[in-house]
């Protein structure tokens, strides 16, 4: 009986120690695997993660090469597609194109457009994936603005604490699919340079400290690894202590 009473708090303690490392969600794009040249609907999924505050604006940078994005009407939110002028126009069947998409900004209204803690919203986008990205990964760096003044910067590598939402672009003619078992995207060194498109607008100004943020992301990864080792060691120590106490209590009752 004493062994059972001791085992319960031990398990609870281990769970509490391990819990913080696995609770955070982040901005993501679904489906996360799309063939080059495909017309697809991508859902930008944004969570609310601030206690006593709500997210009211989301600004997403678009990699180079996207000529147009069609946005869906999401109740409570308005969408603005910002463009930039190309240095060299692109020739198409419909004539030359001298602009491409640089940024998409969703802004919530004061009544319905409030992304509260513990909820999420999806922003669907209809888009054609440029064929030039075949076999690569695309990161859509995103800023999430909260009512308390905090800005969540989803601009890091896939392993960072605040990773950018990423999709994998497969061979032309393949399937549009959601690959489970992990987030899309390679290591930071493998992400194509096109993902860091330079666009005018508020998001670009806010991302001026991007290099230092990426560096801090690597430091955060190391910190999380150390915390995981400490949690594991604590679990072993507590578990060992529980076994010792259980054996002593068993011997005492004989």
C-alpha positions as CSV (number, residue, x, y, z in Angstrom):
1,X,0.0,0.0,0.0
2,X,2.8,2.4,0.9
3,X,4.5,1.6,-2.4
4,X,1.4,2.5,-4.3
5,X,1.0,5.8,-2.4
6,X,4.6,6.7,-3.2
7,X,4.5,5.7,-6.8
8,X,1.6,8.1,-7.6
9,X,3.3,11.3,-6.6
10,X,6.6,10.2,-8.2
11,X,4.8,9.7,-11.5
12,X,3.1,13.1,-11.1
13,X,6.4,14.8,-10.3
14,X,8.0,13.4,-13.4
15,X,5.0,14.4,-15.6
16,X,5.1,18.0,-14.2
17,X,8.9,18.3,-14.9
18,X,8.6,17.0,-18.4
19,X,5.4,18.9,-19.4
20,X,6.7,22.4,-20.3
21,X,8.9,21.0,-23.1
22,X,5.9,19.6,-25.1
23,X,3.1,22.1,-24.6
24,X,3.8,24.8,-27.1
25,X,2.3,24.8,-30.6
26,X,3.4,27.0,-33.4
27,X,2.4,28.5,-36.8
28,X,2.3,25.8,-39.5
29,X,1.2,25.3,-43.1
30,X,-1.0,22.3,-44.2
31,X,-0.6,20.2,-46.3
32,X,3.1,20.3,-45.7
33,X,4.1,18.4,-48.9
34,X,3.2,19.9,-52.3
35,X,4.5,19.1,-55.8
36,X,6.2,21.8,-57.9
37,X,3.9,23.5,-60.3
38,X,0.8,22.3,-58.5
39,X,-2.2,24.5,-57.7
40,X,-3.0,23.9,-54.0
41,X,-4.9,25.3,-51.1
42,X,-2.6,25.9,-48.2
43,X,-4.0,26.4,-44.7
44,X,-1.9,28.7,-42.5
45,X,-2.7,27.5,-39.0
46,X,-2.1,30.1,-36.2
47,X,-2.4,29.3,-32.5
48,X,-3.1,31.7,-29.7
49,X,-0.6,31.2,-26.9
50,X,-0.7,34.2,-24.6
51,X,-2.5,34.1,-21.3
52,X,-4.7,37.2,-20.7
53,X,-4.0,38.5,-24.2
54,X,-5.2,37.7,-27.8
55,X,-3.5,37.8,-31.2
56,X,-5.0,40.4,-33.5
57,X,-2.6,40.4,-36.5
58,X,-0.5,37.9,-38.5
59,X,2.1,39.0,-41.1
60,X,3.6,36.3,-43.3
61,X,6.5,36.8,-45.7
62,X,6.3,35.0,-49.0
63,X,9.3,33.4,-50.7
64,X,10.4,34.8,-54.1
65,X,8.6,33.6,-57.2
66,X,5.0,33.6,-56.2
67,X,3.0,35.7,-58.7
68,X,-0.4,35.6,-56.9
69,X,-2.1,34.4,-53.8
70,X,-5.9,34.2,-53.5
71,X,-7.1,34.5,-49.9
72,X,-10.3,33.1,-48.4
73,X,-12.8,35.2,-46.4
74,X,-12.3,34.3,-42.8
75,X,-15.0,35.7,-40.4
76,X,-13.6,38.5,-38.2
77,X,-10.4,38.9,-40.3
78,X,-9.3,40.9,-43.3
79,X,-6.4,40.0,-45.6
80,X,-4.0,42.3,-47.4
81,X,-1.7,41.0,-50.2
82,X,1.3,43.2,-50.6
83,X,3.5,43.0,-53.7
84,X,6.9,44.2,-54.8
85,X,8.2,45.2,-58.3
86,X,10.5,42.7,-60.1
87,X,13.8,43.9,-61.4
88,X,13.1,41.8,-64.5
89,X,9.6,41.1,-65.7
90,X,8.5,37.5,-66.2
91,X,7.1,36.6,-69.6
92,X,3.9,34.5,-69.4
93,X,1.2,33.4,-71.9
94,X,-0.9,36.3,-70.7
95,X,1.9,38.9,-71.1
96,X,4.8,40.2,-68.9
97,X,4.4,40.3,-65.2
98,X,6.4,42.9,-63.2
99,X,5.2,42.2,-59.7
100,X,5.2,39.3,-57.2
101,X,3.8,38.7,-53.8
102,X,6.0,39.8,-50.9
103,X,3.8,39.6,-47.9
104,X,0.3,38.7,-46.6
105,X,-1.2,40.4,-43.6
106,X,-4.3,39.3,-41.7
107,X,-5.9,41.7,-39.3
108,X,-8.7,40.9,-36.9
109,X,-11.6,43.2,-36.1
110,X,-12.4,44.3,-32.6
111,X,-15.3,41.9,-32.2
112,X,-14.6,38.5,-33.9
113,X,-10.9,38.8,-34.9
114,X,-9.4,38.0,-31.5
115,X,-7.3,34.8,-31.3
116,X,-7.5,33.9,-27.7
117,X,-5.1,31.6,-25.7
118,X,-5.8,27.9,-26.3
119,X,-7.5,28.5,-29.7
120,X,-6.4,28.6,-33.3
121,X,-7.5,30.0,-36.7
122,X,-6.8,28.9,-40.2
123,X,-6.2,31.2,-43.2
124,X,-6.6,29.3,-46.5
125,X,-4.6,30.4,-49.5
126,X,-5.0,29.3,-53.1
127,X,-1.6,29.3,-54.8
128,X,0.5,27.8,-57.6
129,X,3.9,26.4,-56.4
130,X,6.8,27.7,-58.6
131,X,8.5,24.9,-60.4
132,X,11.9,26.3,-59.6
133,X,11.5,25.0,-56.0
134,X,11.3,21.4,-56.9
135,X,13.1,19.2,-54.4
136,X,13.5,22.1,-51.9
137,X,11.7,23.4,-48.8
138,X,10.0,26.8,-48.4
139,X,9.8,28.7,-45.2
140,X,7.1,31.3,-44.7
141,X,8.5,33.6,-42.0
142,X,5.6,34.9,-39.9
143,X,5.0,37.4,-37.1
144,X,2.1,37.1,-34.7
145,X,1.0,40.3,-32.9
146,X,-0.7,40.2,-29.4
147,X,-2.8,42.7,-27.6
148,X,-0.3,42.9,-24.8
149,X,2.4,44.2,-27.2
150,X,4.2,40.9,-27.6
151,X,5.3,39.8,-31.1
152,X,5.9,36.1,-31.6
153,X,8.6,35.7,-34.3
154,X,8.0,32.5,-36.2
155,X,11.2,32.9,-38.3
156,X,13.6,30.3,-37.1
157,X,14.9,27.0,-38.5
158,X,12.7,23.8,-38.1
159,X,14.7,22.9,-34.9
160,X,14.3,26.4,-33.3
161,X,12.0,27.3,-30.5
162,X,10.0,29.5,-32.8
163,X,10.3,27.8,-36.3
164,X,9.0,29.3,-39.5
165,X,6.1,27.5,-41.0
166,X,7.6,25.3,-43.8
167,X,6.5,23.1,-46.7
168,X,8.4,20.5,-48.7
169,X,8.2,20.9,-52.5
170,X,8.4,17.5,-54.2
171,X,8.8,16.5,-57.9
172,X,6.3,17.8,-60.4
173,X,3.2,15.6,-60.9
174,X,3.4,14.1,-57.4
175,X,0.7,14.1,-54.6
176,X,-0.4,16.9,-52.4
177,X,-0.2,15.3,-48.9
178,X,0.2,15.9,-45.2
179,X,3.2,13.9,-44.1
180,X,2.9,12.9,-40.4
181,X,5.6,12.2,-37.9
182,X,7.3,15.6,-37.9
183,X,7.3,19.1,-39.3
184,X,8.2,19.8,-42.9
185,X,11.6,21.3,-43.6
186,X,15.3,20.4,-43.6
187,X,18.1,21.8,-41.5
188,X,18.6,25.5,-41.6
189,X,21.6,25.2,-44.0
190,X,19.4,23.4,-46.6
191,X,16.6,26.0,-46.8
192,X,16.8,27.8,-50.1
193,X,17.7,31.5,-50.1
194,X,14.5,32.4,-51.8
195,X,12.6,31.8,-48.5
196,X,14.0,35.0,-47.0
197,X,12.4,37.3,-49.6
198,X,12.9,41.0,-48.9
199,X,9.6,42.8,-49.0
200,X,8.6,46.2,-48.0
201,X,6.1,46.5,-45.1
202,X,5.9,46.2,-41.4
203,X,6.9,42.5,-41.2
204,X,10.2,43.3,-42.9
205,X,11.0,46.1,-40.5
206,X,10.2,43.9,-37.5
207,X,12.5,41.2,-38.9
208,X,15.6,43.4,-39.0
209,X,17.1,41.5,-36.1
210,X,16.5,38.1,-37.8
211,X,20.2,37.0,-37.8
212,X,20.5,37.4,-34.0
213,X,17.1,35.7,-33.5
214,X,18.3,32.7,-35.5
215,X,21.4,32.6,-33.4
216,X,19.4,32.7,-30.2
217,X,17.3,29.8,-31.6
218,X,20.3,27.6,-31.7
219,X,21.1,28.5,-28.1
220,X,17.5,27.7,-27.2
221,X,17.9,24.3,-28.8
222,X,21.0,23.6,-26.6
223,X,19.2,24.8,-23.5
224,X,16.2,22.5,-24.2
225,X,18.6,19.6,-24.6
226,X,20.2,20.3,-21.3
227,X,16.8,20.7,-19.6
228,X,15.8,17.3,-21.1
229,X,18.9,15.7,-19.7
230,X,18.3,17.2,-16.2
231,X,14.6,16.1,-16.3
232,X,15.7,12.5,-17.2
233,X,18.3,12.5,-14.4
234,X,15.7,13.7,-11.9
235,X,13.3,11.0,-13.0
236,X,15.9,8.3,-12.5
237,X,16.9,9.7,-9.0
238,X,13.2,10.0,-7.9
239,X,12.4,6.5,-9.3
240,X,15.5,5.0,-7.6
241,X,14.5,6.6,-4.3
242,X,11.0,5.2,-4.6
243,X,12.4,1.7,-5.1
244,X,14.6,2.0,-2.0
245,X,11.8,3.3,0.2
246,X,9.5,0.5,-1.1
247,X,12.0,-2.2,-0.3
248,X,12.6,-0.9,3.2
249,X,8.8,-0.7,3.9
250,X,8.4,-4.2,2.6
251,X,11.3,-5.5,4.9
252,X,9.8,-3.7,7.8
253,X,6.4,-5.4,7.4
254,X,7.9,-8.9,7.3
